[in-house]
Amino acid sequence: MPGAGETPAGVAVDAPAGTEAVAASAPAAAPAASPAPRTERYPWLCPWTLGEGRDWGGAKGDAAGADTPTDAPANNLHILNSLTGEKEPFRPRHGRAVRWYTCGPTVYDVTHVGHASNYVSLDILRRILTDYFGYDVTLQMNVTDIDDKIIKRAAEAGEPFADLARRYEAAYFEDMRSLGVRPPDLVTRVSEYVPDVIAYIAAIVDRGMAYAAGGSVYFDVAAFRAGGHHYAKLEPGSAGNAARLAEGEGGLDGLPAASVDAPEGAAAAAEAAAAAARGAEKKSPSDWALWKASRPGEPHWDSPWGPGRPGWHIECSAMASAELGGQVDIHSGGVDLKFPHHDNELAQAEAYHGCPQWVDYFIHTGHLHIDGLKMSKSLKNFISIRSVLSRVSSRQLRLFFLQHRYDAPTVYAESALAEVVNVDRGLVDFFGAVKAALREAAATAAAPSTVDGAGSLRPTAAASSLLAELATTRTAVRVALEDNFNTPAAFLALLGLVKVVKAYLGAPGSGGVNAPVVRTAARYVTLMLRVFGLGGDAGEELGYGAADGEGEASAEAVLTPVLDALSTFRDAIRGAGREALAAGSGGGNGGAAATAAIKRILVACDEVRDTVLPPLGVRLEDRPDGRASLWKLVDPAEAAAEAARLAAEAEAREVAKAARAAVAAAKAAAELEAGRIPPADLFRVGEEYAGKYSAWDDDGLPTADVAGAELPKAARKRLAKARERQVKLHQKWLTAQAASGGGAA
């Protein structure tokens, strides 16, 4: 295992946020000196976080001398730790057990795609830790149901703030279920922890790091620093940023700042006056409210400092400490929470527990951008989760997030979603092709389906090559996931394996498809898709799962013999019809009737494929060269949408064909009408020539123009060609007249 501060080969190390590496001076020709010890570079972090004094193999204790459990999974996982800005080896303090706290929703409005990006991305990381690396994760998430935004929204709606919070909380969890996000192990509502929050604040006051003023309680940043602590570990450069501090205090409170929305008129004046009063109560603009004295009409709870409510930042510190204790392995949230929210959380918890480091690893997800701006409710540029899920499935939306780094900004675009739909369809087709190939191998092989060809157990060169590709993919996926959960690289490696398997199925070699090799490769793809939250039921050996998280195993087990029988019957009827149609059914009316009947049989076969089966979740694909059709179980809604798309395209082709036919018919009719004039009369009465000539020869060709001048040789030659064309057109017209029973006009 690497030592403290080391990273695996090829893993880039980002510069620490807000700090500079210290390098010793050296002669110009000498090699660069090693950076200063991490304890000097990050003096505000405890030795455990920096890896000092602990055995990365998990055999020895931490800096305090406590024994570290030896059951930690063996891996080289590195996580980008926002506390240092570097990719750190992941070593929880309790071996396999991981304590993880994540910031949950403030329930005052609908959830949007920006929220989906955060929660789905973190869900993928959690699944990788548990299902791939084997950690026992306890995830706690808060629900902020006491907040200035909730109070303001409830007042605007004329609704009790608790009712509004419960309504949006229910909507949030329903959206998470739709997205396939695993529920947290612990969900903690602020309103149910107010006594804990009050006790937590009182302890900080007792330690001299908070003070009461005007019925409120404020955190004392100066006293915290004087006690040997560091403030703003995540964003040192933002400490003292009045606008961001005020934004963190909430819309009903805090310092006056342009970033704080205020109602108009008298309400705005009252708001500004209250904010000014609160600001005057603070010892420093950097201090923030732990407890807010409530104004008339606002919800409140009794406390030693008078009626009020918890501040935003204290809620997470108190609830996480109540359930996870004095040390948290991972804390996560959106990157916009780093300062002041997460920095203030750290300060509060470290003041309460009297510890130098409360969280070892901070994970922050990147913003979701739309039209160049962060998607947010305040900017009113958000798209609700339910709106997006009306156009794409939750599986497809998860695929979209999976193909972006969790810690980098993601650009939302409809074109990108369209690309993901194609990727999703490709995976559905892949598993359908694999299952069909395995069914076919089992049904047609002379020996059992576990052999490669008729009696040979030896894999062909193509099968061996596929096994080698599988081994390469396994390594590439592990390396990618150990590198700060690099899901885009891991998924790209999986798609590469999918491509190789499909190529093998198309050309397996002389021995035929090696069923065990194909099954092993497809089983690995299935496993990894499940790790990412994209798979079906755990009981299903192979598959991609339904689009919205429902498994298909039981349905497939029941339907396999039925669909096999239906497909075989249809193949027989369709094949017989095509043969009879190609051979013909004899002459006369009896033959024409038989041909029409055969066509109706073939149309019925197509209707079963295109109209009947898709809404039932079955895709039937005809194959050339007389091979049996393939059936695949798919999501009924997606299959119906695909069938509708194909039908619309077919209809569009028919409309275009009819339009071309109409143009051709109009052209033919115009030519036929033009042939009505006999060639001898063309240059006398024809629309293009009438009145231009004064003399004609015996065949009706002009010899002189209207003024009596003799026509040049070139002009006579051109007119002769026009007469030849008219001879042909007139003959067509005469033939048409005779066929219709008419006579020459």
N, C-alpha and C positions, 0 to 999 in steps of 0.2 A: 504494500500500500504506500502511496506517496506520503511524505512527511508534511509537517505543518506548512501551509501556504503553497504547496506544490499542486500542479494541475496535470492531467494526463496529456500525453503528447498530442499536439495539434489543437489543443483547446486554448482559445484566445483568452487573455486576461484583460478585462477592462480597467481603466484607471479608476482609482477610488474617488467617490463623489466628494467634492469639496476639500480634498487633501492633495498633497504632492509627495511623491516618494523622495526620500532623502538618500543621496548617494555620496559616498566618500570621494574626496578629490584624489586624482591620480595623475601621473605623468601621461602625456598625450599618447605615448606609444604603448602604455600598459593596458591590459584588458579592463573593461568596466568593472567597478567594484560592486559587490552585492548590495542590494538595498538594505536599509536599516531594519532591525528586527521589527516584526509586526506590532509588538507591544509599544514600540516608540512611534510607529506610523499611525496607530490607532489607539491612543492612550485612553480613550473613553470606553473601550471594549474590554470585557473580562478575559482572562487567559484561556478559558474554555472555548469561547467563540473564536479566538485567534489560533486555537490548536496548540497552544503552549502547554507542555507538561502532560499531554495525554497521548496514549499509544493509539495510533490510527487503526491498529488491528483490533481494537476493542478489548484488549486483555488487561489494561491497567486503569487506574482511577483518574479522575479529573484533577484540576488544580487544587481542590480542597482535600484530596486524598481519599475520596469515597470510591468504592469499587464500581467499575463500569461493567454491566452485564456482558457476557460473552456471546449472547445469542443474536447479535446484530447481523443482518444479512451481509454476505460478502459481495461487495460491488465497488466500483470506482465512480460512484455518482458524485457529480459536482453541481452545486446550485449557485446561481447568481444571487449573492447576499447583498441586499440594498444597504446594509450597515457598512460595508466596505467597498461596494462597487466591484467586487471580485467574485470569481467563481470559486466557491469554497468546497472542500471535501465535506460531504454530508455525514456527520456522525452525531446522532441523537445521544443525549446524556443517559438514556435508559435502554440502550441496545435496540431491540426490535420495536419497542414502544415509542410512538411519536405523539406528542401533544401539539395540536394544531388549532389555532384560533384564527377565524376569518371574519372580516367585517361584513355584516349582512345588510339588508335593505333598510332604508328609512321609508316607512310605508305611508306615503302621502299621495302617490300617483301610480299610474300603470308602469310596468317595467318595459324597457325598450331594448333595442338590439345592443346598445352599449353595455347594458347590464348582462345580457346574454353572453357577450364576449367575455366578460369578467368571470361569471359563474361557470360557464361551460369550460373555459380554459382551466380554471382551478379544479373543476371536476375531473378533467383529463389528467392533471398532475396528481391528484389524489388517487385515481385509479392506477396510474403507473406505479406510485409508491406502494400501494397495497397489492395489486394483482400481478405486477411484474417484478418488483424488487422485494416483495414479501414483508413489508413493514406492517405493524399493527397500529393503525392510525386512529386516534380519537379526535374527531373534528367537532369543534364547537363554533356555532355561528349565532350572532346576536340578531335580534329584531329590534330596531329603534322605533318604539311606539310612543316615545315622549320626545318631542322635538319642536323647535320653533316653526319649521315648515308645516308640520302637521297641524299645529295650533292655528296658523294663518289660513291654511286651506280649509279647515273645518269651519272657521269663522266666516269665510267667504261663502261656503256652501250652506251655512246655517245648520250644521250637523254636529253632534257631540264628537269631540276629537277622538275618543276611544272607539266609537262606532266607525268613524272614517278609517282609523288605523287598522281595525280588524278586517274591514272590507278589503283594503288594499293588501293586507298581509295574506289573506286567503287567495287573492288574485295572483300574488307573487308565487306562492307555493304551487298553485295550479300551473302557472307558466313554467316553473322549474320541472314539474312532472312532465309537461309536454316536451321539454327539451331533453328529457332523460337524465337530468342531474340527480345524482344520488342524494337522498336527504342527509343532513348532518346527523352526527351521533347525539349532539346536544343542541337544542335551540333555546336560547335564553332571551326572554322579553324584558326590556328595561322596567316596565311597569310592575313586574313581579319581583324586582330586585331593589326597589327603592330603599328598604331598610338596610340592605347590604351596602348600597351606595353611601347612605348617611354615615354608617359606621366607618366606611373606608375613608371618607372625607375627614371625619373626626380624628382618625389615626394620623393622617397627614398633618392636620392642625397641631396635634399633640407633639409631633416631631419637629414643629417649628418651620414647616415648609409650606404652610398655607395660612391665610388670615381671613377673619370675618370683617365685613364692612357693609353697612346699610342693609343688613338682612341677607346678603350674599356672602359667598366664600370664594376667595381667589387663590390660585396657586402662586407661590412666591418664587419666581425664577431665580432671583438673586440669592435667597436663602438656600435654594436647592444647589446652586453652584458653590456656595460657601461651604456646603456640607461635603464637598469633594466629588460631586456628580457633574456630568457633562450634559448640557441641554442642546437639543437639535442635532442628534447623532446622524439622522438620515439626511437632513439638508442643513448643514451648519451655516451655509450662506444665507438661509432664509430667516434665521433667528432675528427678531426685531422687525420683520416685514409687517407693517401695520395693516396693510390692506388684506393680506392673507390671514393674519391673526383675527381681524374683524370678521372676515368671511366665516372662519371657523367658529366664531361665537354665535352665529345664527342671525336670522333676519329680524328678530325682535329684540336683539341685544347687541352688545359689543361696542367697539369704537366707531365713531362716524367715519365712513369711508365711501368712496364712489362705488365700490363693489357691493355695498350693502343696499339692497332694494328697499325703498321706503314708500308707503302709500302717499297719496297726494293730499293737499290741503291741510286741515287742522290735524289730521292723523299723522301727517308727515312731521309737523312741528312737534307733536307730542313724542313721536319716535325719536327725533333728533335730540330733544331735551332729555329723554330717558337715557339715550346712548351717552350723552355728554355727562350725565350724572354718574352712570356706571363707570365711565372712563375716569372721572374724578376720584372715584372710590379706590381705584387701583394704585398700588405703589409704583408700578411701572407699566408702560404700554404693553410690555411683553407678557405680563401676567394674564391669566384667563380664568373664567368662571368655572368653579367646580360645582357650586350650588347657586342657583339664580332665584332671587326673591321674586315672587310672582306679583304681577300687577292685577288690578281689579278685572275680573272676568276670565283670567287665565287659570288653567288647572294648577293645583298645588297640593303639596303634602306637608305635614307638620315636621319640623326639624328643630334641633337646638338653636338654630339661627333665625327661626321664624318660618312662616309658610313659604314654600317655593318648590322648585323642581330641579332635577339633576342637569348639569351642563352636559354637552354632547360628548366631550372627550372622556370624562370620568366614567361614563357608562361601560365602555369596553374594558377599561382597566379593572373595574370592580367585578364585573360578571366573569371575566376570564380568570381572575384571581380566585373567585369563589369556587369555580369548577375545576380549573387546571392547576391551581396552586401558584407557588412563587417562581416557577420557571416554565417557559413555553419554548418548545423547539422551533415551531414555525408560526409566524404571523403573516397573514396575507391580506391583500386588498388592491384596489386600483391605484395607479401611480399618483393620481391627484390627491390621495390621502396621506402621502408621505409627510407633508407639512401643511398645516400644523397638527393634524389629527394623530397620526402615528407617533410623531415626535413627542407630543403631549401625553399620549398614552404611556410611552416608555418612562417619561419623567415621573408621572403619577405613580406607576407601579414600583419604580425603583425607590421613590420616596416612601411608599407604604411598606414595602418588604425590607427596606434598608439594604438593598443589594446593588452591586454595580452594573448588573446586566440581567434584564428580565426576559428578553427574547434573544435567541441565538441566531435565527435565520429570518430575515424579512424578505418576502416574495411579493413583488408588485407587478401587476398586469398592465400592459400598455393600453393607451386610449384607442377607441374606435373612431375613425374620422369619416366624415361625409362632406363632400364638397370642400375639402381642405380644412374643415373645422372639426373640433372634438364634438362628438354626438352627446348632447346633454339636454335636460329639460329646460335649463335656464336659457339656453340659446334657441329653444323651440325648433330644433332641427332633428328631433328624434323620430324614429320609426318604431312603433310598438312591436313587441315580440309576436303578438297574435296576428298583426298585419303581415309580417314576414312569413309566418307559418301558414298563412292562407295561400302563399305562392310556392313555397318549397317545404319539404318535410323537415322534421327536426333532425333526422339523420343527415340530410344534406346540409343543414345549417351547421351541424357539428363538424362535418367534413370541411366546411369553409374555415372554421376556426382552427381545426387541426393542422391545416396547411400554412398557418402563420405562427411565428414565434410568440409565445405567451407574453413575453416581456417587451415586445416591440409594438409600435403603433400598427394598427390594421386599418386598411382603407376599405370601406364598405361601398360596393358598386353592384348594380344589377347584372352587369356583364360578368363579374366574377362569380356571382351566384349561378349564372347560366353555365359557366364552365364546370362548376361543382356538380350540377345536375348531370352533366355528361360523364363525369368521373363516377358518380353514384350508379348511373345506368351501366357503366362498364363493369363495375364490381358485381352488380346483379347478374349480368350476362356471364361473367366469369364463373360464378358458383353454379349457375344453371348449366353451363357447358361441362363443368367438372362432374356434377351429379349425373348428367345425361351420359357422359363417357363412362362413368363407373357402372351405371345401370346396364349400358350396352355391353361393357366388358363382361359383366356377370352373366348376361343372357346369352352371349354368342361365343364365348371362349370354349374351346374343346376341353380344356382343363379348368380347375377351379379358378376363380377370379384373382386369386393371390399369386398366380404365376404369370410370367411375361411370355405370352404366346402359347402355342400348343405344346405344353409339357415342359418348356424350358424355364428354369428358375433363374437363369443368369440374365441380369439387366443388360439391355442394349447400350450402345454408346450414348444414345440420346437420353435414355433414362439415367445413366450415370452422370451425364452433364447436368441434368435437372437437379439431382441430389447435391452436386457441387455448388450449384447456384443457390440452393436452399441454405447450405452452410454459410456461404458468403453473405446472404441476406441476414441470417441470424446475427452474425458478427456486426454487420453494418447497423442494424437496428439497435443492438445493445450499446455500441459506441455512441450513437446519436442520442439515445435516451440518457446515458450517463453524462453527456455534455449538456447539462442544464435543461433536460427534457426537450431536446431538439426534435419535436414531433414532425416538422416539415421534412427533415432529412430521413427520419425513420419511415414516414409514410411513403416517401419517394422510393426508398429501398423496397418496401412492400409492393408497390406498383410495378417495380422492375421484375420482381418474382412472378407477379400475376401475368405480366407480358410473356415471360419465358414459359410458364405453364401453358398458356394459350397457344403459343407457337408449337410446343411439344404435342398438344392434343391435335393440332392440325397436321403434324407430320411426325408421328411417333416412331417411325422406322418399321423395318420388316417384321419385327416381333409383335407389333401392335402396342396398345396402351398398357403400360405397367401400372396396374391399379394401385398397388401399395405405395409406389413413389408419388403418384399424383395425389392420393389421399393424404399422405404425410405432408406434402407441400401445402395443400389446401387447408389442412387442419392447422398448420402454423399461421397461415393468413387469417383464418377464423379466430384463432387465439389472440392475435395482436389486435384485430379489429374489436374484439370484446374488451381488451385492455383499454382501448381508446373510447369505449362506450358505444361502439357501432355494431356489436354482434347481436345474435339472437339469444334464445334460451340456453342456459348452461347445459341442458340435456341434449342439445343438437350437436352432432359431431362436426358437421360442416355447414357453413352458411353465413349469410350476411345479416340475418334478422329482418324483421319488418321495419318499415321506414320510421315508425314512431315507437320503437322499443318492444313490440310484441313479438314473441317467438313464433316460428312456423313448424317446429319439430313435430308436434302431434298431428297437425294438419297434413304434413307431408307423409307421415307414416300411414295415415288412414287413406289418403288419396292416391298413393303410388300405384297400387294395383288397378284402381278404377281408371286413372289417367292412362296407364299403360294400355289397358283394354280399349279405351276410347281412341287413343292415338293409333293403335294397330288397326282397329276397324276402319277408321277414317282413311288411313293409308291404303288399305285394300280397296275401298270404294273409289277413292280418288285415282289410284293407279289403274283400275279397270276402266274408269271413265276416260282417262287420258289416252289409254291404248285404243279404245273403241273409236274415240274421236279422231285419232291420228289415222287409223286404218280405214275409216269411212264405214257407212252402214248401208251401202247399196244405193241404187238410183231411185227415182220416182218420189212421190209424196211420202211413201212409207219411210224411205231413207231420211228425208228431211225431218220427219217427226221424231225419228230415233235420235238424230243428231241434236235436235232441240232438247230432248229428254236428257241426253248425256250432259249437255251444257248446264241444265238445271241441277244435275247432281253435283257437278263441279262447283257451281255457285253456292250450293248448300254447304259443301265442304269449306269453302272460303268463309262463309258466314259463321260457321262454328269457330273457325280460327280467329276471325276479326271482330265478331260481334258478341257471340255467346260466351266465350271463355274469359276474355279480359276482365269483365266486371266481377268474375268469380275468382280473380287472382291467378289466372293461368295464362301463360304466354306459350303459344304453339308456333314452332318455327319449322317450315318446310325446308328440306335440304335437297340439293341436286343429285343426279346420278342414281336415283332410286333408293337412296338411303332413307332409313326411318326418320320420321319427324322427331324433333326435340320438344319436350314440354318442360317448362320452368315455373315454379311457384314464385309469384311476385306480389307486391303490394297491390290490392285491388284498385285503389284510387289512382296509383301511378299507372297501372296497366290500362285502366279506363281512359286516363288522360292521354296515354301514348296511342291508344286505339283511335281516340277522337282526333289527335293530331294527324295520324296517318289517313283517316277518313277525310279530314279537311284538305290534306295535300292531294288525295285522289280526286276529290271533288274539284279542286282548283285545276288539276290536270285535265279533267273532263271539260270544264268550262273553257280552258284555253284551247283544247282540241276542237270544241264546238265553234269557238270563235274563228279558228283557222279554217274550219270547214265552211263556215258562212262566208268568209272572205274568198275562199276558193270558188264556192258556188256563185257568188256575185260576179267574180271575174269570168267564170265560164258562161254565165247568162249574158254578160255584156258582150263577150266574144260571139256568142250565138246570135244575139240581136244584130251585131255588126255584120254578120254573114247574110242577113236578109237581102241586101242589095246585090243584084247580079253584077259580075265583074265588068260587063260592058257599060253599065250605068254608073259605076262608082265615081268617075271623075266628072260626071254631069250633075248628079244629085247628092252625092256623098257630102256629109256635113263639113268635112275638112277641105273639100275640093270645089264645091258648087260656086259658080260665078268667077272662077279664076282662069278659065280657058275659053277659046273661041272656035277651035277646030280639033277634030278627033279622027283617028284612023278607023279601019274596019273592026278592030278589036276593042275600040273605045278608049285607046290611049291618046292623051292630048298631044297635038303637034304644034299648036300656037297658043300664046297667052291671050288674055282678054283684049289686049291692044292689037292683036293680029301678028305680033312678032313671033318668028319661029323659035321653038324651045331649044335650048342648048342640048348637046348630046348627053352631058352628065345628068341634066334634069330628066330627060326621057328615060335614062337608065334607072334612076331612082324611082320614077313612076311605074316602070315595068315591074320592079320588085314588089311595089305596093299592090299591083294587080295580081301578081302570083299569090301573095298572101290572101287576097280577097277571094281568089278561086278556091283555095282550101277552106276558108271560112264559110263561103257560100255552099260548098259541098256538105259541110257539117250541118248547116242549117237545113238543107234539103233532106238529109238523112233523118234529122230529128223530126221534121215535119211528116215524113213518111211513117216513122215509127209511132207517131201520135195520131195518125189517121188523117192529118191535115193535108192540104195541098199548097202549092206555091202561091204566094200572095201576088 
